[in-house]
Amino acid sequence: MHHNQIKQQKPRTYKGVYKKPFSFKYVQYHHDIFMYDFSGYVEYGVNRTFNNTVYLCTKENDIIALNMKTGNIEAITTDHRSVNPYLSPHGRHLLINKQDEYWTIYDTVNKTEKIVPDMCGYALSNEHSFYGDDYIITYGDDYTIVIDCAMQKVIEKWNGITEFASAFELVDNTIINHITRKSCEIKEENYRIKIASSTSQYLLITNENEDSFYDKHVNYFLYDIQKNSYVPLSLPFKIVLIFHSMNMKEKTK
């Protein structure tokens, strides 16, 4: 998307050698890169780039860092157990799964890898997320925790989970940010809120439930995380239907 319109791009092909030849097709826009049609020694990669570097997973279950401008390749892991990497929003930390047994976090600046002991080894992609480059949000059976990336220690824990790992908790229509310790009350009468979606900058809040999927009177609010404030949001009914459809598809996966 470019200025609220779809921008068409021509796919390119990257070819390289690391132990064995590999190649993939890709399109890139700023820091976002979509890679596909992998062949040879590399199987998949992280769809974000920083300093021209993209992180790729090899067929030996290792992770390499490829500088797409210079062609230089650096081995991040060599244990043959590293899979499903996730990169923090600004590229400082790389979260790495060790075949569902445990997680490590790789510091891309200091080039160190350390175990994250309090993170469940088989946490799914919607059960953990980054809050900025400094914190990991994840949850267990009935609790959510905030982990400091630098110390690999839990700094906050509370009861309850959401459909996606989030640093935000709802208590009596009040949004609580467990990173900043700030809170914001949604001051609407007879309004039982839920977080419908989350990005690094905003929360989409609604009073919808399973029975109101096609209700034209569902209320929406957009909460600005940095400003710690919200505004009413008017969504065209057509967009609401699309949003519900996406949610239903996600829940059936």
Secondary structure, 3 states (H helix, E strand, C coil): CECCECCCCCCEEEEEECCCEEEEEEEEECCEEEEEEEEECEEEECCECECCEEEEEECCCCEEEEECCCCCEEECCCCCCCEEEEECCCCCEEEEECCCCCEEEEECCCCEEEEECCCCCCCCHHHEEEECCCEEEEECCCEEEEEECCCCEEEEEEECCCCCCCCEEEECCEEEECCCCCEEECCCCCCCCEEEEECCCEEEEECCCHHHCCCCCCCEEEEECCCCEEEEECCCHHHHHHHHHHHHHHHCC
